[in-house]
Amino acid sequence: MKKLFFILIIVSIILNTSLLSYSDEKKDKKEKEEKHEKEEHKKGWEAVEKRYKHFENPQVCGGCHPEFFEEWKESKHSRSFTNNIFQGMYKLSLSDLKGNENIKDDINRCILCHSPSAFFAGDIPPTPDEDKLAERGIMCDFCHTVEGIKGALPHNGNFINNNGPDIDPKRGPWKDAKSPYHQTIYSELHTKSEFCGTCHNQKNSNGVWIQETYNEWKNSEWAKEGYQCQDCHMMGEGKSHPIISKEFMKADARQKTVTHRFPGFGSNVKIPDAVILKVSVNKPKAKLGEELIIKVSVTNKKAGHKFPSSSPNLRQLWLEINAIDNKKRAPILLKTDEEKPAPYDITSNTPAYKDIERDGLPEGNRIYHSVFVDKGNQHTYAFHDAAKMAFDNRLKPKETRIETYKWKIPEDTPVGEVIISAKLNYRSMPQSLSDYIEAGEMPITEVAYNEASVFVAK
């Protein structure tokens, strides 16, 4: 019995030793594989990082151009990759990509125009790194090393940029530009809308123009009059400062009212007063129970393209009409056929893309926007899914639209003056969609306001 027990102990020791040995061997193998992967990744990242760094760090540019650098930091160009809207929509696209490789080119073009240094480094989707290289967005050294455009029509990121490992010549709109750090080359392209159109004109793989701010401008009176994108989006802030730091130029260095904030959609500089409202009523006096005819003229006075523009299926511009007496504010809404879906030009919260509320706004207001549908004719906010533009009632440049409302004065309205107010609001995307992609609170900007009055009698 003792001999058998002893044999069992010996066998147990041998088995455990073998298992431990196998376990250690397996662990060593795994550690070696992980080490190899890290080494290979490091080699790959070093090559990617090298190409990233072909583009000068914007802080280097700020050494000679401090004002422009500070303005750029405040601009949407500097946050073109990091802003919540892009990140949310990009993640949504990456999720769709898992089941559909056909949309890969469309999604890669997102990076081409939102983080060009990542695209040229071959880092797609961009790799998070401690230097946050991809997060520099549309930066100085990208724009000022663009040499030309491939083809006649600017679109889909067809700029020519041959940025290399050396300090490249910088291209810009000044013939007398000088720098102690780099060569300078005059570029007529940098004075033209075609430069901006390479990214602000986008057609997806289905042949749908998902963004055509350049085309809208090209077909406008503003273009015929010779105005360029730069005239509105880089000039006119009323601020003047040296083109280059006075440390490198004479005290009387050339001055120019110019900005690198590129104010546009969501801007408190460009959005307010871009559109003019004028309210009128068909009679100055009316009785309780009587019907008033209210007309609101809506004029795209200042935008050199459709308003809203940029990503037209996301942007929202809507008109609120209210009757205000000394006791209450009552919305005057547009009527819809209850048996039919609400038309696209009237705000509605019916389930749409991903079963979220279509507009995320009080229902019954006039809304100016465009609508994309997919190949199944279903509403979509995803640019790569757009098979056609099903609706577009945005305001054309210099266009005046007349909106007509009918309001039957309620019997309980206090006798006296009633103000008929019109307010035009804008936001970058529906709050319902923002909640879905976790992009945060979408601020609302008042674009225009006007009012008229009517005296109400018994």
One Martini backbone bead per residue (centre of mass of N, CA, C, O) as a GRO file, in nm:
protein
  458
    1MET     BB    1   0.058   0.062  -0.022
    2LYS     BB    2   0.302   0.252   0.007
    3LYS     BB    3   0.406   0.205  -0.282
    4LEU     BB    4   0.158   0.319  -0.431
    5PHE     BB    5   0.164   0.601  -0.307
    6PHE     BB    6   0.446   0.673  -0.410
    7ILE     BB    7   0.381   0.648  -0.713
    8LEU     BB    8   0.161   0.868  -0.723
    9ILE     BB    9   0.342   1.100  -0.639
   10ILE     BB   10   0.539   1.084  -0.877
   11VAL     BB   11   0.329   1.122  -1.103
   12SER     BB   12   0.223   1.395  -1.007
   13ILE     BB   13   0.489   1.548  -1.033
   14ILE     BB   14   0.531   1.500  -1.335
   15LEU     BB   15   0.265   1.627  -1.435
   16ASN     BB   16   0.300   1.909  -1.310
   17THR     BB   17   0.565   1.972  -1.445
   18SER     BB   18   0.456   1.953  -1.735
   19LEU     BB   19   0.233   2.167  -1.707
   20LEU     BB   20   0.419   2.398  -1.622
   21SER     BB   21   0.599   2.386  -1.868
   22TYR     BB   22   0.373   2.437  -2.076
   23SER     BB   23   0.274   2.704  -1.957
   24ASP     BB   24   0.545   2.854  -1.984
   25GLU     BB   25   0.572   2.814  -2.288
   26LYS     BB   26   0.309   2.959  -2.366
   27LYS     BB   27   0.379   3.229  -2.234
   28ASP     BB   28   0.641   3.282  -2.392
   29LYS     BB   29   0.511   3.280  -2.670
   30LYS     BB   30   0.314   3.515  -2.622
   31GLU     BB   31   0.529   3.727  -2.547
   32LYS     BB   32   0.681   3.710  -2.818
   33GLU     BB   33   0.443   3.789  -2.998
   34GLU     BB   34   0.386   4.066  -2.866
   35LYS     BB   35   0.668   4.180  -2.913
   36HIS     BB   36   0.661   4.157  -3.221
   37GLU     BB   37   0.413   4.334  -3.267
   38LYS     BB   38   0.533   4.590  -3.139
   39GLU     BB   39   0.776   4.612  -3.328
   40GLU     BB   40   0.616   4.627  -3.591
   41HIS     BB   41   0.442   4.870  -3.512
   42LYS     BB   42   0.677   5.062  -3.464
   43LYS     BB   43   0.783   5.055  -3.749
   44GLY     BB   44   0.518   5.151  -3.880
   45TRP     BB   45   0.488   5.414  -3.713
   46GLU     BB   46   0.751   5.548  -3.795
   47ALA     BB   47   0.664   5.586  -4.088
   48VAL     BB   48   0.408   5.746  -4.033
   49GLU     BB   49   0.531   5.971  -3.856
   50LYS     BB   50   0.718   6.080  -4.074
   51ARG     BB   51   0.488   6.171  -4.265
   52TYR     BB   52   0.352   6.359  -4.071
   53LYS     BB   53   0.626   6.541  -4.034
   54HIS     BB   54   0.612   6.684  -4.310
   55PHE     BB   55   0.429   6.848  -4.138
   56GLU     BB   56   0.415   7.129  -3.987
   57ASN     BB   57   0.397   7.259  -3.695
   58PRO     BB   58   0.190   7.515  -3.611
   59GLN     BB   59   0.381   7.637  -3.391
   60VAL     BB   60   0.600   7.719  -3.589
   61CYS     BB   61   0.430   7.924  -3.744
   62GLY     BB   62   0.370   8.101  -3.482
   63GLY     BB   63   0.648   8.240  -3.460
   64CYS     BB   64   0.569   8.446  -3.715
   65HIS     BB   65   0.228   8.392  -3.686
   66PRO     BB   66   0.057   8.456  -3.415
   67GLU     BB   67  -0.225   8.555  -3.505
   68PHE     BB   68  -0.296   8.324  -3.696
   69PHE     BB   69  -0.263   8.097  -3.493
   70GLU     BB   70  -0.486   8.188  -3.295
   71GLU     BB   71  -0.713   8.183  -3.503
   72TRP     BB   72  -0.690   7.890  -3.590
   73LYS     BB   73  -0.753   7.766  -3.307
   74GLU     BB   74  -1.059   7.890  -3.331
   75SER     BB   75  -1.117   7.717  -3.563
   76LYS     BB   76  -1.266   7.461  -3.752
   77HIS     BB   77  -1.007   7.359  -3.883
   78SER     BB   78  -0.861   7.269  -3.615
   79ARG     BB   79  -1.150   7.081  -3.563
   80SER     BB   80  -1.214   6.881  -3.804
   81PHE     BB   81  -1.153   6.607  -3.634
   82THR     BB   82  -1.256   6.667  -3.318
   83ASN     BB   83  -1.531   6.723  -3.358
   84ASN     BB   84  -1.832   6.587  -3.264
   85ILE     BB   85  -1.966   6.554  -3.537
   86PHE     BB   86  -1.748   6.406  -3.689
   87GLN     BB   87  -1.697   6.175  -3.492
   88GLY     BB   88  -1.985   6.062  -3.497
   89MET     BB   89  -2.007   6.015  -3.810
   90TYR     BB   90  -1.750   5.843  -3.841
   91LYS     BB   91  -1.829   5.610  -3.651
   92LEU     BB   92  -2.079   5.538  -3.810
   93SER     BB   93  -1.926   5.464  -4.071
   94LEU     BB   94  -1.742   5.243  -3.951
   95SER     BB   95  -1.976   5.061  -3.876
   96ASP     BB   96  -2.082   5.025  -4.173
   97LEU     BB   97  -1.814   4.906  -4.297
   98LYS     BB   98  -1.826   4.612  -4.180
   99GLY     BB   99  -2.074   4.547  -4.407
  100ASN     BB  100  -1.930   4.763  -4.637
  101GLU     BB  101  -1.670   4.804  -4.863
  102ASN     BB  102  -1.797   5.015  -5.077
  103ILE     BB  103  -1.749   5.275  -4.862
  104LYS     BB  104  -1.442   5.329  -4.821
  105ASP     BB  105  -1.378   5.577  -5.000
  106ASP     BB  106  -1.573   5.773  -4.863
  107ILE     BB  107  -1.441   5.753  -4.577
  108ASN     BB  108  -1.151   5.835  -4.654
  109ARG     BB  109  -1.232   6.126  -4.749
  110CYS     BB  110  -1.278   6.236  -4.473
  111ILE     BB  111  -0.971   6.245  -4.400
  112LEU     BB  112  -0.859   6.412  -4.632
  113CYS     BB  113  -1.031   6.679  -4.517
  114HIS     BB  114  -0.993   6.647  -4.183
  115SER     BB  115  -0.686   6.482  -4.205
  116PRO     BB  116  -0.441   6.502  -4.424
  117SER     BB  117  -0.193   6.390  -4.269
  118ALA     BB  118  -0.319   6.108  -4.225
  119PHE     BB  119  -0.360   6.033  -4.517
  120PHE     BB  120  -0.054   6.067  -4.612
  121ALA     BB  121   0.038   5.854  -4.382
  122GLY     BB  122  -0.174   5.606  -4.380
  123ASP     BB  123  -0.380   5.681  -4.123
  124ILE     BB  124  -0.645   5.450  -4.156
  125PRO     BB  125  -0.756   5.509  -3.907
  126PRO     BB  126  -0.657   5.706  -3.680
  127THR     BB  127  -0.397   5.705  -3.446
  128PRO     BB  128  -0.353   5.719  -3.130
  129ASP     BB  129  -0.137   5.977  -2.991
  130GLU     BB  130   0.056   6.181  -2.792
  131ASP     BB  131   0.082   6.411  -3.032
  132LYS     BB  132  -0.181   6.443  -3.199
  133LEU     BB  133  -0.155   6.454  -3.520
  134ALA     BB  134  -0.451   6.427  -3.638
  135GLU     BB  135  -0.571   6.680  -3.459
  136ARG     BB  136  -0.481   6.926  -3.655
  137GLY     BB  137  -0.609   6.903  -3.917
  138ILE     BB  138  -0.641   7.200  -4.081
  139MET     BB  139  -0.333   7.325  -4.169
  140CYS     BB  140  -0.097   7.533  -4.268
  141ASP     BB  141   0.097   7.323  -4.431
  142PHE     BB  142  -0.125   7.231  -4.614
  143CYS     BB  143  -0.239   7.484  -4.757
  144HIS     BB  144   0.073   7.603  -4.821
  145THR     BB  145   0.124   7.318  -5.021
  146VAL     BB  146  -0.066   7.377  -5.238
  147GLU     BB  147  -0.039   7.354  -5.609
  148GLY     BB  148  -0.324   7.221  -5.706
  149ILE     BB  149  -0.548   7.073  -5.957
  150LYS     BB  150  -0.734   6.795  -6.050
  151GLY     BB  151  -0.873   6.924  -6.290
  152ALA     BB  152  -1.154   7.138  -6.333
  153LEU     BB  153  -1.311   7.024  -6.080
  154PRO     BB  154  -1.362   7.089  -5.759
  155HIS     BB  155  -1.326   6.775  -5.574
  156ASN     BB  156  -1.266   6.524  -5.357
  157GLY     BB  157  -0.968   6.614  -5.291
  158ASN     BB  158  -0.811   6.740  -5.580
  159PHE     BB  159  -0.551   6.814  -5.470
  160ILE     BB  160  -0.207   6.928  -5.476
  161ASN     BB  161   0.029   6.750  -5.255
  162ASN     BB  162   0.405   6.751  -5.205
  163ASN     BB  163   0.486   6.688  -4.928
  164GLY     BB  164   0.793   6.683  -4.751
  165PRO     BB  165   1.079   6.645  -4.542
  166ASP     BB  166   1.125   6.922  -4.604
  167ILE     BB  167   1.126   7.260  -4.638
  168ASP     BB  168   0.874   7.399  -4.782
  169PRO     BB  169   0.728   7.587  -4.985
  170LYS     BB  170   0.515   7.867  -4.954
  171ARG     BB  171   0.182   7.929  -5.038
  172GLY     BB  172   0.033   8.246  -5.158
  173PRO     BB  173  -0.125   8.582  -5.207
  174TRP     BB  174   0.179   8.709  -5.196
  175LYS     BB  175   0.427   8.865  -5.387
  176ASP     BB  176   0.601   9.001  -5.122
  177ALA     BB  177   0.682   8.758  -4.974
  178LYS     BB  178   0.871   8.686  -4.665
  179SER     BB  179   1.127   8.455  -4.523
  180PRO     BB  180   1.356   8.308  -4.284
  181TYR     BB  181   1.251   7.986  -4.322
  182HIS     BB  182   1.112   8.006  -4.615
  183GLN     BB  183   0.987   7.976  -4.902
  184THR     BB  184   0.815   8.179  -5.149
  185ILE     BB  185   0.493   8.151  -5.330
  186TYR     BB  186   0.293   8.256  -5.560
  187SER     BB  187  -0.080   8.201  -5.544
  188GLU     BB  188  -0.368   8.222  -5.714
  189LEU     BB  189  -0.534   7.991  -5.591
  190HIS     BB  190  -0.548   8.136  -5.297
  191THR     BB  191  -0.775   8.351  -5.434
  192LYS     BB  192  -0.969   8.107  -5.492
  193SER     BB  193  -1.245   7.898  -5.477
  194GLU     BB  194  -1.110   7.634  -5.579
  195PHE     BB  195  -0.952   7.576  -5.326
  196CYS     BB  196  -1.206   7.516  -5.145
  197GLY     BB  197  -1.360   7.309  -5.340
  198THR     BB  198  -1.198   7.044  -5.287
  199CYS     BB  199  -1.380   7.011  -5.004
  200HIS     BB  200  -1.657   7.193  -5.075
  201ASN     BB  201  -1.688   6.930  -5.276
  202GLN     BB  202  -1.911   6.641  -5.276
  203LYS     BB  203  -1.904   6.303  -5.408
  204ASN     BB  204  -2.032   6.007  -5.412
  205SER     BB  205  -2.047   5.674  -5.526
  206ASN     BB  206  -2.359   5.743  -5.628
  207GLY     BB  207  -2.345   6.053  -5.749
  208VAL     BB  208  -2.385   6.238  -5.495
  209TRP     BB  209  -2.427   6.553  -5.376
  210ILE     BB  210  -2.329   6.612  -5.037
  211GLN     BB  211  -2.147   6.867  -5.130
  212GLU     BB  212  -2.191   7.219  -5.292
  213THR     BB  213  -2.073   7.509  -5.231
  214TYR     BB  214  -1.923   7.574  -5.489
  215ASN     BB  215  -2.153   7.536  -5.693
  216GLU     BB  216  -2.338   7.748  -5.568
  217TRP     BB  217  -2.148   7.983  -5.617
  218LYS     BB  218  -2.098   7.950  -5.928
  219ASN     BB  219  -2.431   8.000  -5.972
  220SER     BB  220  -2.397   8.292  -5.877
  221GLU     BB  221  -2.386   8.636  -5.854
  222TRP     BB  222  -2.123   8.655  -5.695
  223ALA     BB  223  -1.944   8.524  -5.909
  224LYS     BB  224  -2.011   8.727  -6.141
  225GLU     BB  225  -1.889   8.971  -5.949
  226GLY     BB  226  -1.604   8.828  -5.820
  227TYR     BB  227  -1.651   8.666  -5.577
  228GLN     BB  228  -1.492   8.502  -5.309
  229CYS     BB  229  -1.457   8.311  -5.041
  230GLN     BB  230  -1.233   8.494  -4.906
  231ASP     BB  231  -1.404   8.760  -4.889
  232CYS     BB  232  -1.584   8.632  -4.646
  233HIS     BB  233  -1.382   8.407  -4.478
  234MET     BB  234  -1.111   8.631  -4.449
  235MET     BB  235  -1.282   8.891  -4.425
  236GLY     BB  236  -1.426   9.158  -4.228
  237GLU     BB  237  -1.358   9.182  -3.898
  238GLY     BB  238  -1.190   9.459  -3.834
  239LYS     BB  239  -0.895   9.336  -3.835
  240SER     BB  240  -0.550   9.441  -3.785
  241HIS     BB  241  -0.243   9.280  -3.897
  242PRO     BB  242   0.034   9.135  -3.941
  243ILE     BB  243   0.150   8.895  -4.153
  244ILE     BB  244   0.417   8.934  -3.989
  245SER     BB  245   0.631   8.951  -3.763
  246LYS     BB  246   0.811   9.232  -3.657
  247GLU     BB  247   1.073   9.080  -3.595
  248PHE     BB  248   1.105   9.033  -3.935
  249MET     BB  249   1.004   9.331  -3.972
  250LYS     BB  250   0.908   9.620  -4.017
  251ALA     BB  251   0.709   9.846  -3.857
  252ASP     BB  252   0.563   9.899  -4.158
  253ALA     BB  253   0.414   9.659  -4.212
  254ARG     BB  254   0.199   9.504  -4.377
  255GLN     BB  255  -0.151   9.541  -4.388
  256LYS     BB  256  -0.447   9.327  -4.309
  257THR     BB  257  -0.781   9.237  -4.337
  258VAL     BB  258  -0.754   8.926  -4.180
  259THR     BB  259  -0.853   8.572  -4.145
  260HIS     BB  260  -0.811   8.235  -3.966
  261ARG     BB  261  -1.117   8.150  -3.878
  262PHE     BB  262  -1.330   8.092  -4.092
  263PRO     BB  263  -1.617   8.195  -4.097
  264GLY     BB  264  -1.931   8.008  -4.063
  265PHE     BB  265  -2.075   7.764  -3.956
  266GLY     BB  266  -2.173   7.872  -3.638
  267SER     BB  267  -2.126   8.175  -3.667
  268ASN     BB  268  -2.140   8.494  -3.503
  269VAL     BB  269  -2.061   8.654  -3.770
  270LYS     BB  270  -2.230   8.518  -4.026
  271ILE     BB  271  -2.519   8.427  -3.947
  272PRO     BB  272  -2.608   8.682  -3.854
  273ASP     BB  273  -2.785   8.856  -4.107
  274ALA     BB  274  -2.785   8.679  -4.369
  275VAL     BB  275  -3.090   8.708  -4.313
  276ILE     BB  276  -3.400   8.860  -4.416
  277LEU     BB  277  -3.683   8.993  -4.248
  278LYS     BB  278  -4.048   9.042  -4.338
  279VAL     BB  279  -4.344   9.159  -4.185
  280SER     BB  280  -4.696   9.110  -4.277
  281VAL     BB  281  -5.031   9.239  -4.277
  282ASN     BB  282  -5.356   9.280  -4.421
  283LYS     BB  283  -5.425   9.433  -4.136
  284PRO     BB  284  -5.428   9.659  -3.864
  285LYS     BB  285  -5.728   9.559  -3.814
  286ALA     BB  286  -5.915   9.331  -3.591
  287LYS     BB  287  -6.130   9.071  -3.508
  288LEU     BB  288  -6.267   8.849  -3.337
  289GLY     BB  289  -6.235   8.557  -3.546
  290GLU     BB  290  -6.055   8.664  -3.746
  291GLU     BB  291  -5.864   8.647  -4.047
  292LEU     BB  292  -5.523   8.636  -4.102
  293ILE     BB  293  -5.267   8.758  -4.322
  294ILE     BB  294  -4.935   8.630  -4.332
  295LYS     BB  295  -4.622   8.776  -4.435
  296VAL     BB  296  -4.291   8.636  -4.517
  297SER     BB  297  -3.985   8.759  -4.593
  298VAL     BB  298  -3.703   8.565  -4.730
  299THR     BB  299  -3.353   8.669  -4.740
  300ASN     BB  300  -3.053   8.591  -4.905
  301LYS     BB  301  -2.825   8.838  -4.872
  302LYS     BB  302  -2.501   8.718  -4.800
  303ALA     BB  303  -2.483   8.444  -4.915
  304GLY     BB  304  -2.280   8.276  -5.173
  305HIS     BB  305  -2.488   8.050  -5.103
  306LYS     BB  306  -2.659   7.840  -4.976
  307PHE     BB  307  -2.923   7.846  -4.713
  308PRO     BB  308  -2.792   7.613  -4.602
  309SER     BB  309  -2.479   7.450  -4.600
  310SER     BB  310  -2.255   7.215  -4.656
  311SER     BB  311  -2.422   6.986  -4.472
  312PRO     BB  312  -2.745   6.979  -4.583
  313ASN     BB  313  -2.871   6.728  -4.405
  314LEU     BB  314  -2.802   6.873  -4.118
  315ARG     BB  315  -2.888   7.144  -4.153
  316GLN     BB  316  -3.084   7.407  -3.979
  317LEU     BB  317  -3.371   7.610  -4.093
  318TRP     BB  318  -3.613   7.801  -3.901
  319LEU     BB  319  -3.958   7.921  -3.872
  320GLU     BB  320  -4.101   8.145  -3.634
  321ILE     BB  321  -4.444   8.202  -3.541
  322ASN     BB  322  -4.595   8.468  -3.338
  323ALA     BB  323  -4.846   8.552  -3.100
  324ILE     BB  324  -4.841   8.860  -2.902
  325ASP     BB  325  -4.969   8.934  -2.602
  326ASN     BB  326  -5.034   9.034  -2.263
  327LYS     BB  327  -5.038   8.697  -2.185
  328LYS     BB  328  -4.926   8.557  -2.460
  329ARG     BB  329  -4.768   8.292  -2.658
  330ALA     BB  330  -4.857   8.197  -2.995
  331PRO     BB  331  -4.829   7.964  -3.218
  332ILE     BB  332  -4.792   7.965  -3.577
  333LEU     BB  333  -4.901   7.708  -3.779
  334LEU     BB  334  -4.867   7.461  -4.008
  335LYS     BB  335  -5.062   7.275  -4.206
  336THR     BB  336  -5.150   6.926  -4.216
  337ASP     BB  337  -5.206   6.618  -4.338
  338GLU     BB  338  -5.308   6.366  -4.130
  339GLU     BB  339  -5.296   6.125  -4.360
  340LYS     BB  340  -5.007   6.238  -4.402
  341PRO     BB  341  -4.702   6.297  -4.423
  342ALA     BB  342  -4.487   6.520  -4.351
  343PRO     BB  343  -4.340   6.745  -4.506
  344TYR     BB  344  -4.009   6.854  -4.548
  345ASP     BB  345  -4.095   7.179  -4.495
  346ILE     BB  346  -4.203   7.053  -4.219
  347THR     BB  347  -4.188   7.000  -3.909
  348SER     BB  348  -4.084   6.672  -3.774
  349ASN     BB  349  -4.114   6.364  -3.543
  350THR     BB  350  -4.086   6.141  -3.717
  351PRO     BB  351  -3.960   5.857  -3.787
  352ALA     BB  352  -3.635   5.783  -3.913
  353TYR     BB  353  -3.335   5.763  -3.889
  354LYS     BB  354  -3.295   5.508  -3.673
  355ASP     BB  355  -3.573   5.603  -3.535
  356ILE     BB  356  -3.548   5.901  -3.524
  357GLU     BB  357  -3.610   6.212  -3.508
  358ARG     BB  358  -3.602   6.409  -3.772
  359ASP     BB  359  -3.580   6.721  -3.623
  360GLY     BB  360  -3.616   6.801  -3.318
  361LEU     BB  361  -3.892   6.982  -3.326
  362PRO     BB  362  -4.135   7.175  -3.339
  363GLU     BB  363  -4.423   7.139  -3.491
  364GLY     BB  364  -4.509   7.347  -3.789
  365ASN     BB  365  -4.251   7.453  -3.919
  366ARG     BB  366  -4.051   7.608  -4.120
  367ILE     BB  367  -3.803   7.437  -4.331
  368TYR     BB  368  -3.451   7.456  -4.429
  369HIS     BB  369  -3.342   7.190  -4.644
  370SER     BB  370  -3.208   6.863  -4.692
  371VAL     BB  371  -3.274   6.531  -4.846
  372PHE     BB  372  -3.182   6.198  -4.799
  373VAL     BB  373  -3.173   5.884  -4.976
  374ASP     BB  374  -3.168   5.563  -5.023
  375LYS     BB  375  -3.208   5.276  -5.216
  376GLY     BB  376  -3.489   5.239  -5.037
  377ASN     BB  377  -3.612   5.535  -4.987
  378GLN     BB  378  -3.467   5.616  -4.719
  379HIS     BB  379  -3.391   5.802  -4.476
  380THR     BB  380  -3.068   5.986  -4.450
  381TYR     BB  381  -2.751   6.093  -4.281
  382ALA     BB  382  -2.567   5.922  -4.454
  383PHE     BB  383  -2.351   5.988  -4.705
  384HIS     BB  384  -2.291   5.692  -4.822
  385ASP     BB  385  -2.616   5.629  -4.861
  386ALA     BB  386  -2.673   5.826  -5.073
  387ALA     BB  387  -2.885   5.816  -5.376
  388LYS     BB  388  -3.052   6.087  -5.318
  389MET     BB  389  -3.212   6.397  -5.355
  390ALA     BB  390  -3.540   6.448  -5.237
  391PHE     BB  391  -3.475   6.742  -5.102
  392ASP     BB  392  -3.472   7.118  -5.169
  393ASN     BB  393  -3.524   7.449  -4.987
  394ARG     BB  394  -3.301   7.626  -4.998
  395LEU     BB  395  -3.146   7.929  -5.003
  396LYS     BB  396  -3.061   8.125  -5.240
  397PRO     BB  397  -2.877   8.352  -5.364
  398LYS     BB  398  -3.074   8.640  -5.327
  399GLU     BB  399  -3.327   8.508  -5.229
  400THR     BB  400  -3.689   8.537  -5.220
  401ARG     BB  401  -3.926   8.430  -4.978
  402ILE     BB  402  -4.277   8.361  -4.947
  403GLU     BB  403  -4.462   8.338  -4.649
  404THR     BB  404  -4.783   8.188  -4.563
  405TYR     BB  405  -5.030   8.280  -4.315
  406LYS     BB  406  -5.304   8.160  -4.108
  407TRP     BB  407  -5.503   8.356  -3.858
  408LYS     BB  408  -5.726   8.290  -3.609
  409ILE     BB  409  -5.864   8.487  -3.382
  410PRO     BB  410  -5.908   8.435  -3.074
  411GLU     BB  411  -6.166   8.496  -2.845
  412ASP     BB  412  -5.945   8.525  -2.589
  413THR     BB  413  -5.826   8.779  -2.692
  414PRO     BB  414  -5.702   9.059  -2.606
  415VAL     BB  415  -5.755   9.373  -2.623
  416GLY     BB  416  -5.529   9.495  -2.866
  417GLU     BB  417  -5.208   9.447  -2.910
  418VAL     BB  418  -5.048   9.239  -3.163
  419ILE     BB  419  -4.769   9.043  -3.210
  420ILE     BB  420  -4.594   8.954  -3.508
  421SER     BB  421  -4.349   8.708  -3.510
  422ALA     BB  422  -4.015   8.655  -3.657
  423LYS     BB  423  -3.797   8.362  -3.645
  424LEU     BB  424  -3.464   8.268  -3.731
  425ASN     BB  425  -3.311   7.947  -3.715
  426TYR     BB  426  -2.997   7.775  -3.616
  427ARG     BB  427  -2.834   7.449  -3.679
  428SER     BB  428  -2.605   7.189  -3.739
  429MET     BB  429  -2.810   6.975  -3.602
  430PRO     BB  430  -3.004   6.752  -3.489
  431GLN     BB  431  -3.058   6.661  -3.168
  432SER     BB  432  -3.137   6.367  -3.222
  433LEU     BB  433  -2.872   6.294  -3.370
  434SER     BB  434  -2.673   6.387  -3.157
  435ASP     BB  435  -2.764   6.183  -2.945
  436TYR     BB  436  -2.696   5.928  -3.110
  437ILE     BB  437  -2.373   6.026  -3.155
  438GLU     BB  438  -2.270   6.193  -2.909
  439ALA     BB  439  -2.235   6.539  -2.966
  440GLY     BB  440  -2.432   6.700  -2.804
  441GLU     BB  441  -2.510   7.020  -2.776
  442MET     BB  442  -2.706   7.221  -2.998
  443PRO     BB  443  -2.681   7.525  -3.086
  444ILE     BB  444  -2.880   7.820  -3.115
  445THR     BB  445  -2.923   8.054  -3.383
  446GLU     BB  446  -3.002   8.378  -3.447
  447VAL     BB  447  -3.056   8.523  -3.760
  448ALA     BB  448  -3.360   8.651  -3.746
  449TYR     BB  449  -3.580   8.950  -3.699
  450ASN     BB  450  -3.944   9.023  -3.696
  451GLU     BB  451  -4.228   9.264  -3.696
  452ALA     BB  452  -4.582   9.301  -3.636
  453SER     BB  453  -4.899   9.479  -3.606
  454VAL     BB  454  -5.224   9.434  -3.439
  455PHE     BB  455  -5.552   9.543  -3.382
  456VAL     BB  456  -5.774   9.418  -3.136
  457ALA     BB  457  -6.125   9.372  -3.160
  458LYS     BB  458  -6.470   9.311  -3.099
   0.00000   0.00000   0.00000
